[in-house]
Amino acid sequence: MTTRSEILREAVKDLHKNETFERALGRVLRRHGRDYQDYLALIDRVRRRAKKDDIDILVAAKREASEG
């Protein structure tokens, strides 16, 4: 099974022009057979990180991915 970090990295890399990170994350999760609960857990983690560090959601996703 694909790890959380791998999914976040793939979502950041697979981000289309003028697309939100949330949409890219959903697409990557579906590609890996994950469900909406997985999406909620990951996006909540990234959003909390963004708020805590006062950074953009994309930067937060990159940091979460790098920390494993």
VOVEX-171221 format. One record per atom (N, C-alpha, C, O): residue in three letters; atom name; x, y, z. Coordinates in steps of 0.05 Angstrom, whole numbers, padded with zeros to 5 digits. Example, Ala and Ser with C-alpha at 12.3 -4.5 7.8 and 13.67 -1.06 7.14 Angstrom:
REM VOVEX-171221
type Ala	atom N	px 00264	py -00114	pz 00156
type Ala	atom CA	px 00246	py -00090	pz 00156
type Ala	atom C	px 00264	py -00066	pz 00156
type Ala	atom O	px 00285	py -00066	pz 00169
type Ser	atom N	px 00257	py -00045	pz 00142
type Ser	atom CA	px 00273	py -00021	pz 00143
type Ser	atom C	px 00258	py 00001	pz 00157
type Ser	atom O	px 00268	py 00023	pz 00161
REM end
This chain:
REM VOVEX-171221
type Met	atom N	px 00017	py -00024	pz 00000
type Met	atom CA	px 00000	py 00000	pz 00000
type Met	atom C	px 00018	py 00025	pz 00000
type Met	atom O	px 00039	py 00026	pz 00013
type Thr	atom N	px 00009	py 00045	pz -00014
type Thr	atom CA	px 00024	py 00070	pz -00016
type Thr	atom C	px 00023	py 00085	pz 00010
type Thr	atom O	px 00001	py 00087	pz 00022
type Thr	atom N	px 00045	py 00096	pz 00018
type Thr	atom CA	px 00046	py 00111	pz 00044
type Thr	atom C	px 00034	py 00139	pz 00041
type Thr	atom O	px 00031	py 00149	pz 00019
type Arg	atom N	px 00028	py 00150	pz 00063
type Arg	atom CA	px 00018	py 00178	pz 00064
type Arg	atom C	px 00037	py 00197	pz 00051
type Arg	atom O	px 00029	py 00214	pz 00035
type Ser	atom N	px 00062	py 00195	pz 00057
type Ser	atom CA	px 00083	py 00212	pz 00045
type Ser	atom C	px 00084	py 00210	pz 00015
type Ser	atom O	px 00087	py 00230	pz 00000
type Glu	atom N	px 00083	py 00185	pz 00005
type Glu	atom CA	px 00083	py 00181	pz -00024
type Glu	atom C	px 00059	py 00193	pz -00038
type Glu	atom O	px 00061	py 00205	pz -00059
type Ile	atom N	px 00036	py 00191	pz -00025
type Ile	atom CA	px 00011	py 00202	pz -00037
type Ile	atom C	px 00013	py 00233	pz -00037
type Ile	atom O	px 00006	py 00245	pz -00057
type Leu	atom N	px 00023	py 00245	pz -00016
type Leu	atom CA	px 00026	py 00274	pz -00015
type Leu	atom C	px 00046	py 00283	pz -00036
type Leu	atom O	px 00041	py 00303	pz -00050
type Arg	atom N	px 00068	py 00270	pz -00039
type Arg	atom CA	px 00088	py 00277	pz -00059
type Arg	atom C	px 00076	py 00275	pz -00087
type Arg	atom O	px 00081	py 00292	pz -00104
type Glu	atom N	px 00062	py 00254	pz -00092
type Glu	atom CA	px 00049	py 00250	pz -00118
type Glu	atom C	px 00029	py 00271	pz -00124
type Glu	atom O	px 00027	py 00281	pz -00147
type Ala	atom N	px 00013	py 00279	pz -00104
type Ala	atom CA	px -00007	py 00300	pz -00108
type Ala	atom C	px 00006	py 00327	pz -00114
type Ala	atom O	px -00004	py 00341	pz -00131
type Val	atom N	px 00027	py 00333	pz -00101
type Val	atom CA	px 00042	py 00358	pz -00106
type Val	atom C	px 00053	py 00357	pz -00134
type Val	atom O	px 00051	py 00377	pz -00149
type Lys	atom N	px 00065	py 00335	pz -00142
type Lys	atom CA	px 00077	py 00332	pz -00168
type Lys	atom C	px 00056	py 00332	pz -00191
type Lys	atom O	px 00062	py 00342	pz -00213
type Asp	atom N	px 00033	py 00321	pz -00185
type Asp	atom CA	px 00012	py 00317	pz -00205
type Asp	atom C	px -00008	py 00341	pz -00207
type Asp	atom O	px -00028	py 00340	pz -00221
type Leu	atom N	px -00002	py 00362	pz -00192
type Leu	atom CA	px -00019	py 00385	pz -00192
type Leu	atom C	px -00021	py 00398	pz -00219
type Leu	atom O	px 00000	py 00405	pz -00231
type His	atom N	px -00045	py 00401	pz -00230
type His	atom CA	px -00049	py 00414	pz -00256
type His	atom C	px -00050	py 00444	pz -00253
type His	atom O	px -00055	py 00454	pz -00232
type Lys	atom N	px -00046	py 00458	pz -00275
type Lys	atom CA	px -00047	py 00487	pz -00275
type Lys	atom C	px -00076	py 00495	pz -00267
type Lys	atom O	px -00096	py 00484	pz -00276
type Asn	atom N	px -00077	py 00515	pz -00249
type Asn	atom CA	px -00102	py 00526	pz -00239
type Asn	atom C	px -00119	py 00506	pz -00224
type Asn	atom O	px -00144	py 00508	pz -00224
type Glu	atom N	px -00107	py 00486	pz -00212
type Glu	atom CA	px -00121	py 00466	pz -00196
type Glu	atom C	px -00114	py 00469	pz -00167
type Glu	atom O	px -00091	py 00475	pz -00160
type Thr	atom N	px -00133	py 00463	pz -00150
type Thr	atom CA	px -00127	py 00464	pz -00121
type Thr	atom C	px -00112	py 00439	pz -00113
type Thr	atom O	px -00114	py 00418	pz -00126
type Phe	atom N	px -00098	py 00441	pz -00091
type Phe	atom CA	px -00084	py 00418	pz -00081
type Phe	atom C	px -00104	py 00397	pz -00072
type Phe	atom O	px -00100	py 00373	pz -00076
type Glu	atom N	px -00127	py 00405	pz -00061
type Glu	atom CA	px -00148	py 00387	pz -00052
type Glu	atom C	px -00157	py 00369	pz -00075
type Glu	atom O	px -00161	py 00345	pz -00071
type Arg	atom N	px -00161	py 00381	pz -00098
type Arg	atom CA	px -00171	py 00365	pz -00121
type Arg	atom C	px -00149	py 00345	pz -00130
type Arg	atom O	px -00156	py 00322	pz -00136
type Ala	atom N	px -00125	py 00354	pz -00131
type Ala	atom CA	px -00103	py 00336	pz -00139
type Ala	atom C	px -00100	py 00313	pz -00119
type Ala	atom O	px -00096	py 00290	pz -00127
type Leu	atom N	px -00103	py 00319	pz -00094
type Leu	atom CA	px -00101	py 00298	pz -00073
type Leu	atom C	px -00123	py 00278	pz -00077
type Leu	atom O	px -00118	py 00254	pz -00075
type Gly	atom N	px -00148	py 00287	pz -00081
type Gly	atom CA	px -00170	py 00269	pz -00086
type Gly	atom C	px -00165	py 00251	pz -00109
type Gly	atom O	px -00171	py 00227	pz -00108
type Arg	atom N	px -00155	py 00262	pz -00131
type Arg	atom CA	px -00150	py 00246	pz -00155
type Arg	atom C	px -00129	py 00224	pz -00150
type Arg	atom O	px -00132	py 00201	pz -00158
type Val	atom N	px -00107	py 00232	pz -00136
type Val	atom CA	px -00086	py 00213	pz -00130
type Val	atom C	px -00096	py 00191	pz -00111
type Val	atom O	px -00089	py 00168	pz -00115
type Leu	atom N	px -00112	py 00199	pz -00092
type Leu	atom CA	px -00123	py 00178	pz -00073
type Leu	atom C	px -00140	py 00159	pz -00088
type Leu	atom O	px -00139	py 00135	pz -00083
type Arg	atom N	px -00158	py 00168	pz -00106
type Arg	atom CA	px -00175	py 00150	pz -00121
type Arg	atom C	px -00158	py 00132	pz -00139
type Arg	atom O	px -00164	py 00108	pz -00142
type Arg	atom N	px -00137	py 00142	pz -00150
type Arg	atom CA	px -00119	py 00126	pz -00167
type Arg	atom C	px -00107	py 00103	pz -00152
type Arg	atom O	px -00102	py 00082	pz -00163
type His	atom N	px -00103	py 00107	pz -00126
type His	atom CA	px -00091	py 00087	pz -00109
type His	atom C	px -00112	py 00070	pz -00094
type His	atom O	px -00105	py 00055	pz -00076
type Gly	atom N	px -00137	py 00074	pz -00101
type Gly	atom CA	px -00158	py 00058	pz -00089
type Gly	atom C	px -00166	py 00066	pz -00061
type Gly	atom O	px -00178	py 00050	pz -00046
type Arg	atom N	px -00158	py 00090	pz -00053
type Arg	atom CA	px -00165	py 00099	pz -00026
type Arg	atom C	px -00193	py 00111	pz -00026
type Arg	atom O	px -00204	py 00117	pz -00047
type Asp	atom N	px -00204	py 00115	pz -00002
type Asp	atom CA	px -00231	py 00126	pz 00000
type Asp	atom C	px -00232	py 00154	pz 00012
type Asp	atom O	px -00212	py 00166	pz 00017
type Tyr	atom N	px -00257	py 00164	pz 00015
type Tyr	atom CA	px -00261	py 00191	pz 00024
type Tyr	atom C	px -00250	py 00195	pz 00053
type Tyr	atom O	px -00241	py 00217	pz 00059
type Gln	atom N	px -00251	py 00174	pz 00069
type Gln	atom CA	px -00240	py 00177	pz 00096
type Gln	atom C	px -00210	py 00182	pz 00096
type Gln	atom O	px -00200	py 00197	pz 00112
type Asp	atom N	px -00196	py 00169	pz 00077
type Asp	atom CA	px -00168	py 00174	pz 00074
type Asp	atom C	px -00163	py 00203	pz 00065
type Asp	atom O	px -00144	py 00216	pz 00075
type Tyr	atom N	px -00180	py 00213	pz 00047
type Tyr	atom CA	px -00178	py 00240	pz 00038
type Tyr	atom C	px -00181	py 00259	pz 00062
type Tyr	atom O	px -00165	py 00278	pz 00065
type Leu	atom N	px -00202	py 00255	pz 00077
type Leu	atom CA	px -00208	py 00272	pz 00100
type Leu	atom C	px -00184	py 00272	pz 00120
type Leu	atom O	px -00177	py 00294	pz 00130
type Ala	atom N	px -00173	py 00249	pz 00125
type Ala	atom CA	px -00151	py 00247	pz 00144
type Ala	atom C	px -00127	py 00262	pz 00134
type Ala	atom O	px -00114	py 00277	pz 00149
type Leu	atom N	px -00120	py 00259	pz 00109
type Leu	atom CA	px -00096	py 00272	pz 00098
type Leu	atom C	px -00100	py 00302	pz 00095
type Leu	atom O	px -00082	py 00317	pz 00102
type Ile	atom N	px -00123	py 00311	pz 00085
type Ile	atom CA	px -00126	py 00339	pz 00081
type Ile	atom C	px -00128	py 00354	pz 00108
type Ile	atom O	px -00119	py 00376	pz 00110
type Asp	atom N	px -00140	py 00340	pz 00128
type Asp	atom CA	px -00141	py 00352	pz 00154
type Asp	atom C	px -00112	py 00356	pz 00165
type Asp	atom O	px -00106	py 00377	pz 00177
type Arg	atom N	px -00096	py 00336	pz 00162
type Arg	atom CA	px -00068	py 00338	pz 00171
type Arg	atom C	px -00053	py 00361	pz 00158
type Arg	atom O	px -00039	py 00376	pz 00171
type Val	atom N	px -00056	py 00363	pz 00132
type Val	atom CA	px -00043	py 00384	pz 00116
type Val	atom C	px -00053	py 00411	pz 00124
type Val	atom O	px -00038	py 00430	pz 00128
type Arg	atom N	px -00079	py 00414	pz 00126
type Arg	atom CA	px -00091	py 00440	pz 00134
type Arg	atom C	px -00083	py 00449	pz 00162
type Arg	atom O	px -00077	py 00472	pz 00166
type Arg	atom N	px -00081	py 00430	pz 00180
type Arg	atom CA	px -00072	py 00436	pz 00207
type Arg	atom C	px -00043	py 00446	pz 00207
type Arg	atom O	px -00036	py 00465	pz 00221
type Arg	atom N	px -00027	py 00433	pz 00191
type Arg	atom CA	px 00001	py 00440	pz 00189
type Arg	atom C	px 00003	py 00469	pz 00177
type Arg	atom O	px 00019	py 00485	pz 00186
type Ala	atom N	px -00013	py 00474	pz 00156
type Ala	atom CA	px -00012	py 00500	pz 00144
type Ala	atom C	px -00020	py 00522	pz 00163
type Ala	atom O	px -00008	py 00543	pz 00164
type Lys	atom N	px -00040	py 00517	pz 00179
type Lys	atom CA	px -00050	py 00536	pz 00199
type Lys	atom C	px -00029	py 00540	pz 00221
type Lys	atom O	px -00023	py 00563	pz 00229
type Lys	atom N	px -00019	py 00518	pz 00231
type Lys	atom CA	px 00001	py 00519	pz 00253
type Lys	atom C	px 00026	py 00535	pz 00245
type Lys	atom O	px 00035	py 00551	pz 00261
type Asp	atom N	px 00036	py 00530	pz 00221
type Asp	atom CA	px 00060	py 00543	pz 00212
type Asp	atom C	px 00055	py 00568	pz 00196
type Asp	atom O	px 00074	py 00582	pz 00188
type Asp	atom N	px 00030	py 00575	pz 00193
type Asp	atom CA	px 00022	py 00599	pz 00178
type Asp	atom C	px 00034	py 00599	pz 00150
type Asp	atom O	px 00048	py 00618	pz 00142
type Ile	atom N	px 00030	py 00577	pz 00135
type Ile	atom CA	px 00041	py 00574	pz 00109
type Ile	atom C	px 00019	py 00565	pz 00089
type Ile	atom O	px -00003	py 00557	pz 00098
type Asp	atom N	px 00025	py 00566	pz 00064
type Asp	atom CA	px 00007	py 00557	pz 00043
type Asp	atom C	px 00003	py 00527	pz 00045
type Asp	atom O	px 00020	py 00512	pz 00054
type Ile	atom N	px -00021	py 00518	pz 00036
type Ile	atom CA	px -00027	py 00489	pz 00038
type Ile	atom C	px -00008	py 00472	pz 00022
type Ile	atom O	px -00002	py 00449	pz 00030
type Leu	atom N	px 00001	py 00482	pz -00001
type Leu	atom CA	px 00020	py 00467	pz -00017
type Leu	atom C	px 00047	py 00464	pz -00003
type Leu	atom O	px 00059	py 00442	pz -00004
type Val	atom N	px 00056	py 00484	pz 00010
type Val	atom CA	px 00081	py 00483	pz 00025
type Val	atom C	px 00078	py 00463	pz 00049
type Val	atom O	px 00096	py 00448	pz 00055
type Ala	atom N	px 00055	py 00464	pz 00061
type Ala	atom CA	px 00049	py 00446	pz 00084
type Ala	atom C	px 00049	py 00417	pz 00074
type Ala	atom O	px 00059	py 00399	pz 00088
type Ala	atom N	px 00037	py 00412	pz 00051
type Ala	atom CA	px 00037	py 00385	pz 00040
type Ala	atom C	px 00065	py 00375	pz 00034
type Ala	atom O	px 00072	py 00352	pz 00040
type Lys	atom N	px 00082	py 00392	pz 00023
type Lys	atom CA	px 00110	py 00385	pz 00018
type Lys	atom C	px 00125	py 00378	pz 00043
type Lys	atom O	px 00140	py 00359	pz 00045
type Arg	atom N	px 00120	py 00394	pz 00064
type Arg	atom CA	px 00133	py 00389	pz 00090
type Arg	atom C	px 00124	py 00363	pz 00102
type Arg	atom O	px 00139	py 00348	pz 00113
type Glu	atom N	px 00097	py 00359	pz 00101
type Glu	atom CA	px 00086	py 00334	pz 00112
type Glu	atom C	px 00098	py 00310	pz 00097
type Glu	atom O	px 00105	py 00289	pz 00109
type Ala	atom N	px 00100	py 00312	pz 00071
type Ala	atom CA	px 00111	py 00290	pz 00055
type Ala	atom C	px 00140	py 00284	pz 00062
type Ala	atom O	px 00148	py 00261	pz 00063
type Ser	atom N	px 00155	py 00306	pz 00066
type Ser	atom CA	px 00184	py 00302	pz 00072
type Ser	atom C	px 00189	py 00290	pz 00099
type Ser	atom O	px 00210	py 00279	pz 00104
type Glu	atom N	px 00170	py 00294	pz 00117
type Glu	atom CA	px 00174	py 00284	pz 00145
type Glu	atom C	px 00165	py 00255	pz 00148
type Glu	atom O	px 00169	py 00242	pz 00169
type Gly	atom N	px 00153	py 00244	pz 00127
type Gly	atom CA	px 00145	py 00216	pz 00127
type Gly	atom C	px 00122	py 00210	pz 00144
type Gly	atom O	px 00114	py 00187	pz 00146
REM end
